């Protein structure tokens, strides 16, 4: 995986899933977890807080997508082995 010339492929369906997951996670982070509605947006520090929360939200969304991808690959592996055992 960390070999020179290896490219990581991320199917388009996961990019499509990323948008609603990101919107949900960022909404939750902004309004419930960080409660940013109680802060002002007068200084650069306040704007930086919003950028930081959105950056954390995109990272969290990628982790959710990777967990979904892991679950799908495990299910494929389990069903593939189950089919091979039943056909033998």
PyMOL CGO cylinders between C-alpha atoms (Angstrom):
from pymol import cmd
from pymol.cgo import CYLINDER

trace = [
    CYLINDER, 0.00, 0.00, 0.00, 2.81, 2.42, 0.80, 0.3, 1, 1, 1, 1, 1, 1,
    CYLINDER, 2.81, 2.42, 0.80, 4.80, 1.41, -2.25, 0.3, 1, 1, 1, 1, 1, 1,
    CYLINDER, 4.80, 1.41, -2.25, 6.05, 3.96, -4.72, 0.3, 1, 1, 1, 1, 1, 1,
    CYLINDER, 6.05, 3.96, -4.72, 3.71, 4.25, -7.67, 0.3, 1, 1, 1, 1, 1, 1,
    CYLINDER, 3.71, 4.25, -7.67, 0.68, 2.78, -5.85, 0.3, 1, 1, 1, 1, 1, 1,
    CYLINDER, 0.68, 2.78, -5.85, -2.46, 4.85, -6.24, 0.3, 1, 1, 1, 1, 1, 1,
    CYLINDER, -2.46, 4.85, -6.24, -5.39, 4.64, -3.88, 0.3, 1, 1, 1, 1, 1, 1,
    CYLINDER, -5.39, 4.64, -3.88, -8.74, 4.18, -5.59, 0.3, 1, 1, 1, 1, 1, 1,
    CYLINDER, -8.74, 4.18, -5.59, -11.80, 5.53, -3.86, 0.3, 1, 1, 1, 1, 1, 1,
    CYLINDER, -11.80, 5.53, -3.86, -14.98, 4.59, -5.79, 0.3, 1, 1, 1, 1, 1, 1,
    CYLINDER, -14.98, 4.59, -5.79, -17.36, 7.38, -6.79, 0.3, 1, 1, 1, 1, 1, 1,
    CYLINDER, -17.36, 7.38, -6.79, -20.19, 5.94, -4.71, 0.3, 1, 1, 1, 1, 1, 1,
    CYLINDER, -20.19, 5.94, -4.71, -18.21, 6.74, -1.56, 0.3, 1, 1, 1, 1, 1, 1,
    CYLINDER, -18.21, 6.74, -1.56, -17.72, 10.33, -2.71, 0.3, 1, 1, 1, 1, 1, 1,
    CYLINDER, -17.72, 10.33, -2.71, -21.48, 10.58, -3.21, 0.3, 1, 1, 1, 1, 1, 1,
    CYLINDER, -21.48, 10.58, -3.21, -22.03, 9.21, 0.32, 0.3, 1, 1, 1, 1, 1, 1,
    CYLINDER, -22.03, 9.21, 0.32, -19.53, 11.69, 1.72, 0.3, 1, 1, 1, 1, 1, 1,
    CYLINDER, -19.53, 11.69, 1.72, -21.69, 14.76, 1.03, 0.3, 1, 1, 1, 1, 1, 1,
    CYLINDER, -21.69, 14.76, 1.03, -24.76, 13.83, 3.14, 0.3, 1, 1, 1, 1, 1, 1,
    CYLINDER, -24.76, 13.83, 3.14, -22.58, 12.35, 5.87, 0.3, 1, 1, 1, 1, 1, 1,
    CYLINDER, -22.58, 12.35, 5.87, -20.49, 15.54, 5.95, 0.3, 1, 1, 1, 1, 1, 1,
    CYLINDER, -20.49, 15.54, 5.95, -23.60, 17.73, 6.10, 0.3, 1, 1, 1, 1, 1, 1,
    CYLINDER, -23.60, 17.73, 6.10, -25.04, 15.71, 8.97, 0.3, 1, 1, 1, 1, 1, 1,
    CYLINDER, -25.04, 15.71, 8.97, -21.79, 15.57, 10.92, 0.3, 1, 1, 1, 1, 1, 1,
    CYLINDER, -21.79, 15.57, 10.92, -21.06, 19.28, 10.44, 0.3, 1, 1, 1, 1, 1, 1,
    CYLINDER, -21.06, 19.28, 10.44, -24.62, 20.22, 11.47, 0.3, 1, 1, 1, 1, 1, 1,
    CYLINDER, -24.62, 20.22, 11.47, -24.26, 18.12, 14.59, 0.3, 1, 1, 1, 1, 1, 1,
    CYLINDER, -24.26, 18.12, 14.59, -20.84, 19.53, 15.40, 0.3, 1, 1, 1, 1, 1, 1,
    CYLINDER, -20.84, 19.53, 15.40, -21.78, 23.17, 14.83, 0.3, 1, 1, 1, 1, 1, 1,
    CYLINDER, -21.78, 23.17, 14.83, -25.13, 23.26, 16.64, 0.3, 1, 1, 1, 1, 1, 1,
    CYLINDER, -25.13, 23.26, 16.64, -24.91, 20.57, 19.31, 0.3, 1, 1, 1, 1, 1, 1,
    CYLINDER, -24.91, 20.57, 19.31, -21.33, 19.54, 20.07, 0.3, 1, 1, 1, 1, 1, 1,
    CYLINDER, -21.33, 19.54, 20.07, -19.45, 22.83, 19.81, 0.3, 1, 1, 1, 1, 1, 1,
    CYLINDER, -19.45, 22.83, 19.81, -22.50, 25.12, 20.22, 0.3, 1, 1, 1, 1, 1, 1,
    CYLINDER, -22.50, 25.12, 20.22, -21.03, 27.74, 17.91, 0.3, 1, 1, 1, 1, 1, 1,
    CYLINDER, -21.03, 27.74, 17.91, -24.27, 29.74, 17.80, 0.3, 1, 1, 1, 1, 1, 1,
    CYLINDER, -24.27, 29.74, 17.80, -23.27, 31.26, 21.13, 0.3, 1, 1, 1, 1, 1, 1,
    CYLINDER, -23.27, 31.26, 21.13, -20.05, 32.75, 19.70, 0.3, 1, 1, 1, 1, 1, 1,
    CYLINDER, -20.05, 32.75, 19.70, -19.72, 35.87, 17.62, 0.3, 1, 1, 1, 1, 1, 1,
    CYLINDER, -19.72, 35.87, 17.62, -17.99, 36.15, 14.26, 0.3, 1, 1, 1, 1, 1, 1,
    CYLINDER, -17.99, 36.15, 14.26, -16.23, 39.46, 14.87, 0.3, 1, 1, 1, 1, 1, 1,
    CYLINDER, -16.23, 39.46, 14.87, -12.62, 38.33, 14.95, 0.3, 1, 1, 1, 1, 1, 1,
    CYLINDER, -12.62, 38.33, 14.95, -10.38, 36.08, 12.91, 0.3, 1, 1, 1, 1, 1, 1,
    CYLINDER, -10.38, 36.08, 12.91, -10.24, 33.69, 15.85, 0.3, 1, 1, 1, 1, 1, 1,
    CYLINDER, -10.24, 33.69, 15.85, -13.99, 33.12, 15.59, 0.3, 1, 1, 1, 1, 1, 1,
    CYLINDER, -13.99, 33.12, 15.59, -13.76, 32.44, 11.87, 0.3, 1, 1, 1, 1, 1, 1,
    CYLINDER, -13.76, 32.44, 11.87, -10.88, 30.07, 12.54, 0.3, 1, 1, 1, 1, 1, 1,
    CYLINDER, -10.88, 30.07, 12.54, -13.07, 28.18, 15.00, 0.3, 1, 1, 1, 1, 1, 1,
    CYLINDER, -13.07, 28.18, 15.00, -15.64, 27.56, 12.25, 0.3, 1, 1, 1, 1, 1, 1,
    CYLINDER, -15.64, 27.56, 12.25, -12.94, 26.43, 9.83, 0.3, 1, 1, 1, 1, 1, 1,
    CYLINDER, -12.94, 26.43, 9.83, -11.50, 24.10, 12.47, 0.3, 1, 1, 1, 1, 1, 1,
    CYLINDER, -11.50, 24.10, 12.47, -14.90, 22.54, 13.19, 0.3, 1, 1, 1, 1, 1, 1,
    CYLINDER, -14.90, 22.54, 13.19, -15.57, 22.03, 9.47, 0.3, 1, 1, 1, 1, 1, 1,
    CYLINDER, -15.57, 22.03, 9.47, -12.13, 20.47, 9.02, 0.3, 1, 1, 1, 1, 1, 1,
    CYLINDER, -12.13, 20.47, 9.02, -12.81, 18.08, 11.90, 0.3, 1, 1, 1, 1, 1, 1,
    CYLINDER, -12.81, 18.08, 11.90, -16.20, 17.28, 10.38, 0.3, 1, 1, 1, 1, 1, 1,
    CYLINDER, -16.20, 17.28, 10.38, -14.68, 16.32, 7.01, 0.3, 1, 1, 1, 1, 1, 1,
    CYLINDER, -14.68, 16.32, 7.01, -12.11, 14.13, 8.77, 0.3, 1, 1, 1, 1, 1, 1,
    CYLINDER, -12.11, 14.13, 8.77, -14.85, 12.49, 10.80, 0.3, 1, 1, 1, 1, 1, 1,
    CYLINDER, -14.85, 12.49, 10.80, -16.89, 11.92, 7.62, 0.3, 1, 1, 1, 1, 1, 1,
    CYLINDER, -16.89, 11.92, 7.62, -13.93, 10.23, 5.93, 0.3, 1, 1, 1, 1, 1, 1,
    CYLINDER, -13.93, 10.23, 5.93, -13.55, 7.95, 8.94, 0.3, 1, 1, 1, 1, 1, 1,
    CYLINDER, -13.55, 7.95, 8.94, -17.24, 7.02, 8.70, 0.3, 1, 1, 1, 1, 1, 1,
    CYLINDER, -17.24, 7.02, 8.70, -16.84, 6.29, 4.98, 0.3, 1, 1, 1, 1, 1, 1,
    CYLINDER, -16.84, 6.29, 4.98, -13.80, 4.09, 5.68, 0.3, 1, 1, 1, 1, 1, 1,
    CYLINDER, -13.80, 4.09, 5.68, -15.76, 2.20, 8.35, 0.3, 1, 1, 1, 1, 1, 1,
    CYLINDER, -15.76, 2.20, 8.35, -18.62, 1.68, 5.87, 0.3, 1, 1, 1, 1, 1, 1,
    CYLINDER, -18.62, 1.68, 5.87, -16.11, 0.45, 3.29, 0.3, 1, 1, 1, 1, 1, 1,
    CYLINDER, -16.11, 0.45, 3.29, -14.60, -1.95, 5.84, 0.3, 1, 1, 1, 1, 1, 1,
    CYLINDER, -14.60, -1.95, 5.84, -18.04, -3.30, 6.78, 0.3, 1, 1, 1, 1, 1, 1,
    CYLINDER, -18.04, -3.30, 6.78, -18.98, -3.82, 3.13, 0.3, 1, 1, 1, 1, 1, 1,
    CYLINDER, -18.98, -3.82, 3.13, -15.73, -5.63, 2.37, 0.3, 1, 1, 1, 1, 1, 1,
    CYLINDER, -15.73, -5.63, 2.37, -16.13, -7.85, 5.44, 0.3, 1, 1, 1, 1, 1, 1,
    CYLINDER, -16.13, -7.85, 5.44, -19.67, -8.74, 4.43, 0.3, 1, 1, 1, 1, 1, 1,
    CYLINDER, -19.67, -8.74, 4.43, -18.51, -9.56, 0.90, 0.3, 1, 1, 1, 1, 1, 1,
    CYLINDER, -18.51, -9.56, 0.90, -15.77, -11.76, 2.33, 0.3, 1, 1, 1, 1, 1, 1,
    CYLINDER, -15.77, -11.76, 2.33, -18.15, -13.57, 4.69, 0.3, 1, 1, 1, 1, 1, 1,
    CYLINDER, -18.15, -13.57, 4.69, -20.76, -14.22, 1.99, 0.3, 1, 1, 1, 1, 1, 1,
    CYLINDER, -20.76, -14.22, 1.99, -18.08, -15.33, -0.46, 0.3, 1, 1, 1, 1, 1, 1,
    CYLINDER, -18.08, -15.33, -0.46, -16.77, -17.90, 2.02, 0.3, 1, 1, 1, 1, 1, 1,
    CYLINDER, -16.77, -17.90, 2.02, -20.31, -19.03, 2.85, 0.3, 1, 1, 1, 1, 1, 1,
    CYLINDER, -20.31, -19.03, 2.85, -21.05, -19.62, -0.86, 0.3, 1, 1, 1, 1, 1, 1,
    CYLINDER, -21.05, -19.62, -0.86, -17.81, -21.54, -1.34, 0.3, 1, 1, 1, 1, 1, 1,
    CYLINDER, -17.81, -21.54, -1.34, -18.56, -23.80, 1.65, 0.3, 1, 1, 1, 1, 1, 1,
    CYLINDER, -18.56, -23.80, 1.65, -22.11, -24.49, 0.50, 0.3, 1, 1, 1, 1, 1, 1,
    CYLINDER, -22.11, -24.49, 0.50, -21.05, -25.33, -3.08, 0.3, 1, 1, 1, 1, 1, 1,
    CYLINDER, -21.05, -25.33, -3.08, -18.40, -27.83, -1.89, 0.3, 1, 1, 1, 1, 1, 1,
]
cmd.load_cgo(trace, "trace")
